[in-house]
């Protein structure tokens, strides 16, 4: 029996596809991923009984050239060897590598993207039979639109129910802490970004503020304030920790958007100008700030000087406006089988 292949390159991509994957029986789908951060162990943990193949290891990533020649090119070669036309009936991705092999081998494939970067974008459009983007302002020729952001595939009220019991192991009280994410800058998305943005302003945070930190690179965790709670992955229900926080701050774009979609006032501290972020900025639940602007604006939020829509009212509005992306994914696979 031919399988559906889902190739995943980043943890938010796994979250995007997870609900769709779980709709398949283990013998109907196969998942490829890369050893990047906590991605591989998380996928294994979340998909017991499913076949998960890891191709490529970011321990070899020491900059752009090593990433290209030690990770990306060897991974594409491995994909070429492993993907057979008679083995897979359809390929789904949120990037481009398996799509390229699908194009070479005549396997129907689609990609869901929210970051049409200059160098990758033309290659993705060439490789995929169909490319889907959120409803960005700029229109891209030959590209289809899904009316949502990718994170909505797992944060929609149809799939996510916040659990207040997730706070107890950390001794947290709802709305009485700030949730922060500090990403590593050793990936292609963040090579041009300032390192340790949150660390650079951490001493400006008042001592009486409770801070929960999700730190991608744990090597310098001792440099952050000693009273900050640094999470140890995997976290059982990180989105509940975000949902019940007072404010979400992230130097990475995905978690900044997640916070906003959870109805929490959120701050993106990174340097990328992304159309996906603009959608939530325009809905007044996400702010893009320079590092030196973060703490002054946090004070305004905490003191009520900046107003935001009520959490559940905002999420209900998104639920009524946006598509169920998981249903779209499954519909595309079903179409390919007919």
GIURJO-V76555 format. One record per pair of residues at least 24 apart in sequence whose ideal C-beta (glycine too) atoms are under 10 Angstrom apart, sorted by the first residue. I is the first residue (numbers start at 1). J is the second residue. Records with the same first field share a line. If there is no record, write none. Layout:
# GIURJO-V76555
I->J ; J
This chain:
# GIURJO-V76555
1->27 ; 28 ; 87 ; 89
2->28 ; 84 ; 85 ; 86 ; 87 ; 88 ; 89 ; 90 ; 107 ; 337
3->27 ; 28 ; 29 ; 30 ; 51 ; 87 ; 88 ; 89 ; 90
4->28 ; 29 ; 30 ; 31 ; 88 ; 89 ; 90 ; 91 ; 92 ; 329 ; 330 ; 333 ; 336 ; 337
5->29 ; 30 ; 31 ; 32 ; 53 ; 79 ; 82 ; 83 ; 87 ; 88 ; 89 ; 90 ; 91 ; 92 ; 93 ; 98 ; 101 ; 102 ; 107 ; 109
6->30 ; 31 ; 32 ; 33 ; 50 ; 90 ; 91 ; 92 ; 93 ; 94 ; 98 ; 329 ; 333
7->31 ; 32 ; 33 ; 34 ; 53 ; 55 ; 75 ; 79 ; 83 ; 91 ; 92 ; 93 ; 94 ; 95 ; 96 ; 97 ; 98 ; 99 ; 101 ; 102 ; 109 ; 111
8->32 ; 33 ; 34 ; 36 ; 39 ; 40 ; 43 ; 52 ; 92 ; 93 ; 94 ; 95 ; 98
9->33 ; 34 ; 36 ; 39 ; 56 ; 72 ; 75 ; 93 ; 94 ; 95 ; 96 ; 97 ; 98 ; 187 ; 188
10->34 ; 36 ; 37 ; 39 ; 94 ; 95 ; 187 ; 189 ; 254
11->36 ; 37 ; 38 ; 39 ; 40 ; 42 ; 43 ; 216 ; 233 ; 254 ; 255
12->39 ; 94 ; 114 ; 150 ; 151 ; 153 ; 154 ; 252 ; 253 ; 254 ; 255 ; 257 ; 258
13->39 ; 93 ; 94 ; 95 ; 112 ; 150 ; 254
14->39 ; 40 ; 42 ; 43 ; 46 ; 47 ; 94 ; 154
15->42 ; 46 ; 150 ; 151 ; 153 ; 154 ; 155 ; 159 ; 239 ; 254 ; 258
16->92 ; 94 ; 112 ; 114 ; 149 ; 150 ; 151 ; 152 ; 153 ; 154 ; 254 ; 325 ; 326 ; 329
17->43 ; 92 ; 93 ; 94 ; 112 ; 150 ; 153 ; 154 ; 325 ; 326 ; 329
18->42 ; 43 ; 46 ; 47 ; 153 ; 154 ; 159 ; 326
19->153 ; 154 ; 156 ; 158 ; 159 ; 160 ; 324 ; 325 ; 326 ; 327 ; 329 ; 330
20->92 ; 153 ; 154 ; 325 ; 326 ; 327 ; 328 ; 329 ; 330 ; 332 ; 333
21->46 ; 47 ; 50 ; 92 ; 326 ; 329
22->46 ; 47 ; 50 ; 326
23->326 ; 327 ; 329 ; 330 ; 333
24->50 ; 330 ; 333
25->49 ; 50
26->50 ; 51
27->51
28->89 ; 333
29->88 ; 90 ; 92 ; 333
30->82 ; 83 ; 87 ; 88
31->92
32->56 ; 75 ; 78 ; 79 ; 82 ; 83 ; 91 ; 93 ; 97 ; 98
34->58 ; 71 ; 72 ; 75 ; 95 ; 97
35->59 ; 60 ; 71
36->61 ; 71 ; 184 ; 186 ; 187
37->183 ; 184 ; 187 ; 216 ; 217 ; 233
38->216 ; 233 ; 234 ; 235
41->233 ; 234
42->233 ; 234 ; 235
45->234 ; 236
46->234
53->78 ; 79 ; 82
55->79 ; 81 ; 82 ; 97 ; 98
56->97
58->184 ; 186 ; 187
61->184 ; 186 ; 187 ; 188
62->186
63->186 ; 191
64->188 ; 191
66->186
67->186 ; 187 ; 188 ; 191
68->188
71->188
72->97 ; 188
76->100 ; 101
77->101
79->104 ; 105
80->104 ; 105
83->107
89->333 ; 336 ; 337
90->129 ; 332 ; 333 ; 334 ; 335 ; 336 ; 337
91->127 ; 128 ; 129 ; 336
92->128 ; 329 ; 332 ; 333
93->124 ; 127 ; 128
94->132 ; 150 ; 153
95->120 ; 124 ; 127 ; 128
96->120 ; 121 ; 122 ; 123 ; 124 ; 125 ; 126 ; 127 ; 128 ; 131
97->123 ; 124 ; 127
98->127 ; 128
99->123 ; 124 ; 125 ; 126 ; 127 ; 128 ; 129 ; 130 ; 131
100->124 ; 126 ; 127 ; 128
101->127
102->127 ; 128 ; 129
103->127 ; 128 ; 129
107->336
108->332 ; 333 ; 335 ; 336 ; 337
109->332 ; 336
110->144 ; 328 ; 329 ; 332 ; 333 ; 336
112->144 ; 146 ; 150 ; 153 ; 325 ; 328 ; 329 ; 332
113->140 ; 143 ; 150 ; 276
114->146 ; 148 ; 149 ; 150 ; 151 ; 253 ; 254 ; 257 ; 274 ; 275 ; 276 ; 277 ; 279
115->150 ; 189 ; 253 ; 254 ; 272 ; 274 ; 275 ; 276
116->140 ; 143 ; 274 ; 275 ; 276
117->188 ; 189 ; 272 ; 274
119->188
120->188
129->332 ; 336
130->332
132->325 ; 328 ; 329 ; 332
133->275 ; 276
134->275 ; 276 ; 279 ; 322 ; 323 ; 325
135->275 ; 279 ; 322 ; 323
136->274 ; 275 ; 276 ; 278 ; 279
137->275 ; 278 ; 279 ; 282
138->275
144->328
145->323
146->322 ; 323 ; 324 ; 325 ; 328 ; 329
147->321 ; 322 ; 323 ; 324 ; 325 ; 328
148->261 ; 279 ; 318 ; 321 ; 322 ; 323 ; 324 ; 325 ; 328
149->254 ; 257 ; 258 ; 260 ; 261 ; 276 ; 277 ; 279 ; 280 ; 318 ; 322 ; 325
150->254 ; 257 ; 276 ; 325
151->239 ; 254 ; 255 ; 257 ; 258 ; 259 ; 260 ; 261 ; 262 ; 276 ; 280 ; 325
152->257 ; 258 ; 261 ; 318 ; 319 ; 322 ; 323 ; 324 ; 325 ; 326
153->323 ; 324 ; 325 ; 326 ; 327 ; 328 ; 329
154->239 ; 258 ; 261 ; 325 ; 326
155->239 ; 242 ; 243 ; 257 ; 258 ; 259 ; 260 ; 261 ; 262 ; 263 ; 315 ; 318
156->261 ; 315 ; 318 ; 319 ; 322 ; 323 ; 324 ; 325 ; 326
157->312 ; 315 ; 316 ; 318 ; 319
158->319 ; 324 ; 326 ; 327
159->324 ; 325 ; 326
160->237 ; 239 ; 240 ; 243 ; 261 ; 262 ; 315
161->237 ; 239 ; 240 ; 243
162->237 ; 239 ; 240 ; 241 ; 242 ; 243 ; 244 ; 262 ; 263 ; 311 ; 312 ; 315
163->236 ; 237 ; 239 ; 240 ; 241 ; 243 ; 244
164->240 ; 243 ; 244
165->236 ; 237 ; 240
166->235 ; 236 ; 237 ; 238 ; 239 ; 240 ; 241 ; 242 ; 243 ; 244
167->212 ; 237 ; 240 ; 241 ; 243 ; 244 ; 245
169->235 ; 236 ; 237 ; 241
170->212 ; 229 ; 231 ; 235 ; 241
171->210 ; 229
172->210 ; 212 ; 229 ; 241 ; 244 ; 245
173->210 ; 244
174->240 ; 243 ; 244 ; 245 ; 246
175->244 ; 245 ; 246 ; 247 ; 264 ; 311
176->209 ; 210 ; 244 ; 245 ; 246
177->209 ; 210 ; 211 ; 212 ; 229 ; 241 ; 244 ; 245 ; 246 ; 247
178->205 ; 209 ; 210 ; 211 ; 212 ; 213 ; 228 ; 245 ; 246 ; 247 ; 248 ; 249 ; 267 ; 298 ; 301 ; 302
179->210 ; 211 ; 212 ; 213 ; 214 ; 229 ; 231 ; 238 ; 241 ; 242 ; 243 ; 244 ; 245 ; 246 ; 247 ; 248 ; 249 ; 250 ; 255 ; 259 ; 262 ; 264 ; 266
180->205 ; 211 ; 212 ; 213 ; 214 ; 215 ; 224 ; 228 ; 230 ; 245 ; 247 ; 248 ; 249 ; 250 ; 251 ; 255 ; 267 ; 269 ; 294
181->212 ; 213 ; 214 ; 215 ; 216 ; 231 ; 238 ; 242 ; 248 ; 249 ; 250 ; 251 ; 252 ; 254 ; 255 ; 256 ; 258 ; 259 ; 269
182->213 ; 214 ; 215 ; 216 ; 217 ; 220 ; 221 ; 224 ; 230 ; 249 ; 250 ; 251 ; 252 ; 255 ; 269
183->214 ; 215 ; 216 ; 217 ; 250 ; 251 ; 252 ; 253 ; 254 ; 255 ; 269 ; 270
184->215 ; 216 ; 217 ; 218 ; 219 ; 251 ; 252
185->216 ; 217 ; 251 ; 252 ; 270
186->216 ; 217
187->216 ; 252
189->252 ; 253 ; 254 ; 270 ; 272 ; 274
190->216 ; 251 ; 252 ; 253 ; 270 ; 271 ; 272
192->270 ; 271 ; 272
193->251 ; 252 ; 269 ; 270 ; 271 ; 272
194->251 ; 269 ; 270 ; 271 ; 291
195->220 ; 251
196->220 ; 223 ; 224 ; 251
197->249 ; 250 ; 251 ; 252 ; 269 ; 270 ; 271 ; 290 ; 291 ; 294
198->224 ; 228 ; 249 ; 250 ; 251 ; 269 ; 291 ; 294
199->223 ; 224 ; 225 ; 251 ; 291
200->251 ; 269 ; 291 ; 292
201->249 ; 269 ; 290 ; 291 ; 292 ; 293 ; 294 ; 295
202->228 ; 295
203->295
204->291 ; 292 ; 294 ; 295 ; 296 ; 298
205->294 ; 295 ; 298
206->295 ; 298 ; 299 ; 302
209->246 ; 247 ; 295 ; 298 ; 299 ; 302
210->245 ; 246
211->245 ; 249
212->238 ; 241 ; 242 ; 245 ; 248
213->249
214->238 ; 241 ; 242 ; 250 ; 252 ; 255
216->251 ; 252 ; 255
242->266
243->311 ; 315
244->311
246->298 ; 301 ; 302
247->294 ; 297 ; 298 ; 301 ; 302 ; 308
248->285 ; 286
249->287 ; 289 ; 294 ; 295 ; 297 ; 298
250->286
251->291
253->277 ; 286 ; 288
256->280 ; 286 ; 287 ; 288
257->285 ; 286
259->285 ; 286
260->284 ; 285 ; 286 ; 287 ; 308 ; 314 ; 318
261->285 ; 286 ; 314 ; 315 ; 318 ; 322
262->311 ; 314 ; 315
263->308 ; 309 ; 310 ; 311 ; 312 ; 313 ; 314 ; 315 ; 316 ; 317 ; 318
264->308 ; 311 ; 314
265->297 ; 298 ; 301 ; 302 ; 306 ; 307 ; 308 ; 309 ; 311
266->308
267->293 ; 294 ; 297 ; 298 ; 301
269->293 ; 294
279->322
280->318
283->308 ; 309 ; 314 ; 317 ; 318 ; 321
284->308 ; 309 ; 314
285->309 ; 311 ; 314 ; 315 ; 318
